[in-house]
């Protein structure tokens, strides 16, 4: 009922009388009033006038299916599971991936208690000022080709932010989202596969949106960016998420159509790594070279000082 009342208020974009709501929905005016108050508690701003009724004037920035919108026919985000608190959206996505959830299911959380980053790091996501979500994908790809999904995901994030806010971010190989010279977000891709077959891929995305610098742990304060720190304004996480899911659908469709070259071209266009001198730190070696491009299999091609080309598939890249 609450959902229907909200839907009616959103559709009308003006006052709706309590009588109209109670008649059209077949409930008492007291019940309408109770639901309106619940919506207010959830952050919806609803004005009331004894003569005209109720009018919706403000939406809360919650990452649930009421505020995150997905166009008709879009698969990514059609199913959305939202948590106020969870250990890690990637953990939950893996669980429902194992249980057979549909392709494109998105898991969002206001806060994570054990957010995970790449290479076993922790990802600070203990407040609802950022965007913490995971997407379960069921691609018909060989497991060796999954790296391209991470590259496609970083392109989707950059293009989603351009679409919604007209702000240009960069990508640092393999998948850091960069704003100015600091890290705005990151992507943690996890794979469940058997030889020759992918069961599912979880793409976990963390983006800093409305944090002030004091919201970051001390050691992150000169490394982390947020959209609020960059623009001086607070942004709607729900709108940004909707935009990213839309651009994700677009790029995933390109992937299925075999347009790998075009995805890599986009990645190279947004890259802050290509053309720069980089220091590669892997478990075995450490060396300096110039990043040339990303290859079709997602590896970073680096030209070493002696002129030889090396392909980097893992490790840390310092620009
Ligand atoms: C990185 O180290 O750059 C990747 C960070 C990925 C963080 C996101 S937040 C949502 C999802 N859940 C997690 O536990 N991690 C990812």
Boltz pocket constraint, residues with backbone or C-beta under 6 A from the ligand:
constraints:
  - pocket:
      binder: B
      contacts: [[A, 87], [A, 88], [A, 89], [A, 90], [A, 91], [A, 112], [A, 114], [A, 115], [A, 116], [A, 117], [A, 118], [A, 119], [A, 121], [A, 123], [A, 125], [A, 131], [A, 132], [A, 133], [A, 134], [A, 175], [A, 176], [A, 185], [A, 186], [A, 187], [A, 188], [A, 204], [A, 205], [A, 206], [A, 207]]
      max_distance: 6.0
